Amino acid sequence: MDIQELTQAMHDFVTAQGWYDPESPRPQTPRNLAISLSLEANEVLEHFQWSDRLDDLQGLSDELADVMLYLLQIASITGIDLEKAVLEKLEKNYGRNWRQDQV
């Protein structure tokens, strides 16, 4: 499955839940989704809060999937081609001097 298919699967789920409906109690706005993305990313951190050892691989997998779903949704509803954005960012990063940037 590629990124477009994952995005469509995410949209299918959100639509099935009724969250794109204008009267939804969970409005799918970029702001609300960005907040949700941040919250889910923090749930990833919970798996490492008190130990460097990972005890719940499935739990971590679930949280990473939640982060990915919100990221796909934000990119899609704001019209950002996430695949293109990632490739462009990697190209920029290859051109950076990380040691110099830290000074």
N, C-alpha and C positions, 0 to 999 in steps of 0.2 A: 504494500500500500504506500503510495507516495503522499506528499504533503497536501496536495489538493484533495485527495481522497480522504485523508484524515480530517481535513477542514470540513468537508461535506458531511462526514459521519458525525462530527461535533455539532454542526448546524442541524442535522436531522434529530439528534438527541435534544438539543435546546428547543427546537420547534415542537417536538413531541411532548415536552414538559410544559409548553405554553408560555415560555419565558420571553418570547419575542412579541407576545400579544401586548397591545398598548396598555391594557389594564393589569398587567402582570405585577405581582408583589415583588418581583425580582427584575426590575428594568435592566436590560442588557446594554447599558451605556458604556462608553469607553472608561469613564471615571469609575463606575461601579465594578467593572471588570478588572481595572488596574488595581483597585483595592483588594478584590478577591485574589488576584494573582499574587499580590504581596503576602496576603494571609496564608495562602497555600505554600508559598516559598518558605515562610517561617515554620510551617508544619514539617517541611523537610529538615530544618534545623533541629527540631525536637528529637529526631532519631539519633542525634549526636550530642544532645545537651549535656549529659553527665558521663559520657564515655566515648572513647575513640572506636570502641567495638560496636559493630552493627548487629543487633539482635533480631531485628524484624525486617528482613529483606522485602517481604511482601508489602508491609506497611510503607516502606520507603518507595517501593515501586508504585504504589497507589498515589502517594503524594506527588511524585515526579510526573505521573500521568495527569493529575489535576493541574499542575503548573503548565504542562504542555497544552492541555485543552484550553485554559484561559489565554495563553499566549497565542494560540491559533485563532481564537475568537477575536481577540483585540486586533490582531493584524488584519483579519478578514473584514471586520466591520469598519475599520478605518481606511481600508483600501490599500494596505501595505502588502506588497508581495514579499512574504517572509523569506522564501527561498532566495530571492534576489538580494534582500537586505542582509541576510547572513553571508552570502558570497561577497557582497561589497564590503561588509565589515571585516571579513577575513583578509581581503585584499588590503584594506587600510592598515590592519594590524600587522601584516607582513612588512609594511613600509615603516612601521614605528621602530624606534630604538628604545626598547623597554628600560634599559639602564639609564639612558639620558632622560627619559620621561619621569623617572623617579626622583631626580635631583630637584 
